[in-house]
Every structure is written in C-alpha cells, then in structure tokens.
Amino acid sequence: MKPADIETFYARLAAAMPDPKSELEHTTPYELLVAVVLSAQATDKGVNLATRKLFPVANTPAAIAKLGVEGLEEYIRTIGLYRGKAKNVIALSQILLEQHGGEVPRTREALEALPGVGRKTANVVLNVAFGELTLAVDTHVFRVSNRTTLAPGKDPLEVETHLMKVTPKKYLANAHHYLILHGRYTCVAKKPLCWKCPGYDPCGFKEKKKFAAMKPVDEAPRAILPKGEPAPKPRATAAQAARKPKAKVKAKAAPAAKKPRAKA
Ligand code: SF4
C-alpha cells in the first residue's frame, strides 16, 4: 500500500471505530496480563466467561498464588490448554510478588521473562495497560496486514516491524485495536466482508471486487419465526441474483371480440 493509501486506510478504520477497546474484560494491568495469558489459542469470549467468575474471588498476584494450580484450574477449565495456563499464571504471580512488589512490570524485558508471556502478550500489556506505542500481531492483525498489503511479512515479527514503520504516529496508540477488530468482524479469514468495508478503496487485496460482489441483496435482520414455521432459504448474494434468469412474463390473453348486437 502507498503511504497515502495507508493514511486513508487508518483514517477510515478510526472513523468506523471511534473508541476501540480490548474485548478482554479487565480493570487492572494484572487482570489484563492474566486474561491475555489465558487467551492464547482461545476466544476472548471464553476467557471473559471464566474471568467473570475468577476475578471477583481473586484478582491480585497474592490471591491467585494462594489458589494454587489446582484451585485456579477450577475456574479456567473451560479454556483450552488450561492446565499449562494455570501453571504459568501461578508461576508468574509468584515472580511478580518476589521480584516486582506485586506489580506488573512496565518493560518488555521484564514482561517477556514471565512464564507464558511472549512478545505478543507483552505488546498487548504495554499498549493497553500502559499506553505504550506497541503493536501486537495476532492472527487477525497478521492476516489483515498481509491481505491488504498494508504491511506484508512472512512472520509476526516481520509484520510488526513493518507496521511500526508504516503506521502514521497519530494512529499508533490504537492501531492494534483497529486491525484486530477489523480482522475479527470485517476482514474475516474465509470470506472478507469487502462489501461493507470502510477501508475498501485503499485496500490492496487483489480479490476485493469478487468479495464485494457477495453483498446480500436483502440485509433485513433475520426474522424470529413462530414455532414450527420452516426457516427461510439462505439469502441470495448480489452476484447470484445477477445470474438468475428473469421470470418469463405471461402474455396477456387478448380480450374476446365483442359480438355485434342483433338489430331489433
Ligand atoms: S476490502 Fe476486503 S480485503 Fe480489503 S480490508 Fe476490506 S474486508 Fe479486508
């Protein structure tokens, strides 16, 4: 993407998302750190369901360390890989208590030294909790950056380095949110919703026209059917509708000729 297109792309995303936020529920840097560690290969929704029960009971390094691995597992067993994650969260909580006075450190080095915390997690915590201009590259950010040609790269670090170079400074604080939310809800993996994409014009995706043609003809909200009523057929896309042959119009029957009146 050319610099002018990059500016337009971010400007459009910023206009569409005036107040972007992390979808991981948290109220402190420690809650955020725990939530991000739990979210690896899991959905934010699933993590929120677990932390809504966990955090009211334990939301500090001391309280969670006190739960122990098995105690923590009880709260997070609905999340994938929960055994390993429970071990990491207990271990990182103990390190925070022993080495950081129970606080979440504000440097990348100290964060990445914690169990279960990699570059992506450190970037999220630094950006979301401490307002640093970092850009975490997850699966959504990676896909959007490559597909749109915003910041192509063969691995997350290459994409992150590229993004940091091309993203205008005024968008850096929120760039992670813009790209992750855009990838999660619009520029989705299988069939990107190009037909309703605010970044359509500057986007460099070669197939965007094809996906833009998949706009549903009828965008009315799905009706709630009374019980027993059959579900409606799937909606046709604009492209499908264009291919449908037009229904033949029946020729009107000619009106019957009037009989001449018989003379009296
Ligand atoms: S136009 Fe399509 S491919 Fe490009 S950013 Fe939008 S949704 Fe993604």
Boltz pocket constraint, residues with backbone or C-beta under 6 A from the ligand:
constraints:
  - pocket:
      binder: B
      contacts: [[A, 147], [A, 148], [A, 186], [A, 187], [A, 188], [A, 192], [A, 193], [A, 194], [A, 197], [A, 198], [A, 199], [A, 200], [A, 203], [A, 204], [A, 205], [A, 208], [A, 211]]
      max_distance: 6.0
